[in-house]
């Protein structure tokens, strides 16, 4: 037997069974039962699925399902004359209108999508986060914390000698308990990767390359309205506290700037305009005329002659 003959027999498609191919009405009734009359369109094709198994295809006239087809599979047992129904499904065609590929919610979420009452869980291995304190729960044997923890543990054993069952909790002297006592215990904190993502986000919205910063008279690093941040982010970011600025209450880059800079245009101090009639100054008036105010001099220039008057 040649290889060509073997391939032809392996890939042989059985001819459609005559009785199954003629069962168009049975297939249409099954499709209309699954949908409803008027939605199932014309018979468009039939495909032989195997020996005495045929699938009939009908157009779908339902709005929103362009290019879809009703597929009804019928079959007939060997040496039987009755055709029976196998299944009825709605399948997309080659030009069918399909929904976009499903995307997980964590990838569909965008900033601003959360509303009141919504919860946003984080993965246990979120690359943006890392443990809030490093090292094992128990300190190293030769560390100062270990010596203190041993002393405290001995005191606890003496004080709680009467207790048969000690309540479970954080062991004294451990790194977790020390962090909790100092008020700095957090299960996880931002990792370097998380800090970089946040910095890229903030710099893109309120950074040096924005049109507002390009037209600003000065940068935020010299603005009095800039509130410094804590941690490593303070080297590049701060919070704007100018209520009239476009970034009020937002994290801004130190290289960002706007027209609301505290030193951009200092307003000059206003001076009061002098009155046309001065009513604020007191004028002095003499009760007697001055000696030199008359036309006759008070002191004669030379000796006067005796005019003989008594």
Buried (B, 14 or more C-beta within 10 A) or exposed (E): EEEEEEEEEEEEEEEBBEBBBBBBEBBBBBBBEBBEEEBBBEBEEBEBBEEBBBBBBBBBBBEEBEEBBBBBBBBBEEEEEEBEBEEBEBEBBEEBEEEEEEEEEEEEEEEEEEEEEEEEEEEEEEEBBBEBBEEEEBBEEEBEBBEBBEEBEEEBEEEEEEEEEEEEEBBBBBBBBBBBEEEEBEEBBBBEEBBEBBBEEBBEBBBBEBEBBEEBEBBBEEBEBBEEBEEEBEEBBBBBBBEEBBBBEEBBBBBBBBBBBBEBEEEEEEEEEEEEEEEEEEEEEEEEEEEEEEEEEEEEEEEEEEEEEE
